[in-house]
Amino acid sequence: MADSNNCSPKEFCLEGQFLGFANDDGKLKYLRLSVLSEEMQIKIPKAMRFNVALLLQPGASIRVTGTGKYGRAGQAKLKATQIVPLSESDAPIALEIPSNSVLLATDSAKIGATLSGCETFRSNIADGVSAEILPVNTDRACMKQRSKSKPKIKVLVCQKSGCLKRGGKGLCEALDRTICDRQWEKYVTIERTGCLKHCSSAPNVVIMPGKQRHAKVRSKTLPQIAEAIDNLIGKTG
């Protein structure tokens, strides 16, 4: 009989190269991470998928923290709670789950800043090693510190129940984080609106001025929206 302690979730911290996504019916549920020539798949919570797809490019060095355990077949099942780009050229963006959940406070004496592939994770599971868990202290100061001057560009996002169920809620969070990360606060504002029509192609986004409509917005289309906003900033700035 398997040790019940080994079956309980354990915290992990992995540093490696982001290889892209493992597509599951068109949904970006898992990221692929190369750790010392060994490829691992880590599940991405729904609240993080827009941000991950928008901000990470294949080849980027990242740190992933989260929880994992072994299934009955002995396969490691990993789920991320935080993803941080490590490249010096990238801004120190933490892609966190927005809630009262928990994230990992790494202790190098217990787990190590960089794990040596899956074997280190397996040994930690077997030994019952875990890192200290601290409450999430998500820094939302950037989102709250909007410029007093009225932004010239508006991103309209439908808040009808149908659109929210099809991803509208996560879309607003992803757009808000994108504006903050790129320091577009004085240029762009997100306006949560009523029905924008075209409910069958929800979630919908309309960018003003110009009435640029983006329908059926998914993770893979977010870079197009960011590019459209960037172009408008160049024209109106």
HUURNOR-V895627 format. One record per residue. N is the residue number from 1. BURIAL is 1 if it has 24 or more other C-alpha atoms within 12 Angstrom, else 0. Layout:
N,BURIAL
N,BURIAL
//
This chain:
1,0
2,0
3,0
4,0
5,0
6,1
7,1
8,0
9,1
10,1
11,1
12,1
13,1
14,1
15,1
16,1
17,1
18,1
19,1
20,1
21,1
22,0
23,0
24,0
25,0
26,0
27,0
28,1
29,1
30,1
31,1
32,1
33,1
34,1
35,1
36,0
37,0
38,0
39,0
40,1
41,1
42,1
43,1
44,1
45,1
46,1
47,1
48,1
49,1
50,1
51,1
52,1
53,1
54,1
55,1
56,1
57,0
58,0
59,0
60,1
61,1
62,1
63,1
64,1
65,1
66,1
67,1
68,1
69,1
70,1
71,0
72,0
73,0
74,0
75,0
76,1
77,1
78,1
79,1
80,1
81,1
82,1
83,1
84,1
85,1
86,0
87,0
88,0
89,0
90,0
91,0
92,0
93,1
94,1
95,1
96,1
97,1
98,1
99,0
100,0
101,0
102,1
103,1
104,1
105,1
106,1
107,0
108,0
109,0
110,1
111,1
112,1
113,0
114,1
115,1
116,1
117,1
118,1
119,0
120,1
121,1
122,1
123,0
124,1
125,1
126,0
127,0
128,0
129,1
130,1
131,1
132,0
133,0
134,0
135,0
136,0
137,0
138,0
139,0
140,0
141,0
142,0
143,1
144,0
145,0
146,0
147,0
148,0
149,0
150,0
151,1
152,1
153,1
154,1
155,1
156,1
157,1
158,1
159,1
160,0
161,0
162,0
163,1
164,1
165,0
166,1
167,1
168,1
169,1
170,1
171,1
172,1
173,1
174,1
175,1
176,1
177,1
178,1
179,1
180,1
181,1
182,1
183,0
184,1
185,1
186,1
187,1
188,1
189,1
190,1
191,0
192,1
193,0
194,0
195,0
196,1
197,0
198,0
199,1
200,0
201,0
202,1
203,1
204,1
205,1
206,1
207,1
208,1
209,0
210,0
211,0
212,0
213,1
214,1
215,1
216,1
217,1
218,1
219,1
220,1
221,0
222,1
223,1
224,0
225,1
226,1
227,0
228,1
229,1
230,0
231,0
232,1
233,1
234,0
235,0
236,0
237,0
//
